[in-house]
Amino acid sequence: MNYSEFQQQYEHDADKEAASLGRLAPSELVERVRTGHHGQHFQIWRAIAQRVPLASAGPLLIDVLRSDAEYLTRYHAAAALLGMLKISDIKAVDLAVAGREQRIDAVEATLRRRLSGG
């Protein structure tokens, strides 16, 4: 299998995963993340961002960012959260790499303000 074929297969499998996640209730998406069932193609993060209310998704995503989950998991969780909060001056990579705590604290403060109506 060459790279082009690999890419096509990956995208096909990611589309199937996204479709499967699209049939789940938002609460089921949250439960999957809480129990560490993130899937294989990072589509759960897009589903969370699109379908789970910020009040439920935000704290959950902060927990993932603070966890010892693998880098790509933290990266995609960060991208979902930044998109939900419409933060563009912080990059997902900045919330996924070592030394990320201070940046996560800043995003969490924004989340708290948004959830409190501020």
N, C-alpha and C positions, 0 to 999 in steps of 0.2 A: 504494500500500500504506500503510495507516495503522499507527500504532504497535502496536495490538493484533495486527494481522496479522503485522507484523514480529516481534513477541515470540513468537507462536506458531510462526512459521517457524524462528526462532533456536532455540527449545526443541526442535523436531522435529529440526533438524540436529544439535544437541548430543546428543540421545538416540542418533541414528545413529552419531555419532562415539564415544560411550561404548560402544555395543554392539560396534563394530569394535575398539576398544581392549581390550574384555573378552575377545576371542578371542586376544590376543597373550600370549605367555609373559612373565613378569616381566622376564627378561633383555632381551626385545625392547622393552619399555617403557623400560627404562634406556637402551638403545642409541638409541632415538628422541630422548630428551632430550639425550643426549651429542652427537648429530649435529644438534641444533637443529630437529628435526621435532616441534614441539609441538602441531600441529593448529590448528584455527581457533576452537574453542569451549572451550578450557581444560579439557577433560575428561581430558587425560593426567595432570594433577596429582591428580585424584581417584583415577584408576586406580593411580597410583604409591602413594598413601597407603593404598589398600585392599589392594594385592596384592604390593608389593615389600617385602622385609624391611628393617627400619630400618638394618641394617648396610650395605646397598647404597643405599638411598634417601637416608639422611641426608646423607652426604658429597656426593652428587650434588646434592641440593637446596641445600646450603650453597654449592656452586659456582655454581649458578644465581643465588642471592641476591647473591653477590659480583660477578657478571658485569655487563656493560652491556646486558643484555637489556632489552626494553621494560618499563615499569612493570607492566602487567597480568600479564605473564609472571612477574615477580618476586613480585608480590602473590599469585598463585595457588600458586606454589611455596612461598611463606612459609606460606600457610594450610595446605597439605598437611603441611609439616614441623611446624608448631605443633600440628596435630591429632595427628600420630603421636607427638609427645613429650608430649602432653596438657598443654601450656603455655597457660595462660589469662590470665596477667598481662601478656603482650606481644601486641599486635595485628599481624596480617599487614601492615597498612599501615606499621607501624613498621620492618619489615624490608625494605620495598620503596622507601622514599623516600630522598632525598639525606640524608647524615649517618647512614646506617644501620649503619656498620661496628661500632661499639661494641655495639649490640644484637645484631648477627649473631655477634660474638665470644662474647657471653653465651649465646646459643642453641647455638652450636657447643660451648662448654664443657659444657653440659647434655647434648648429644648424646654427647660423648666419655665423660662419666661413665656414661651409660646403657649405652653399648656396652661399657664395661669392667666392667660389673656393679655399679657404684657407685651 
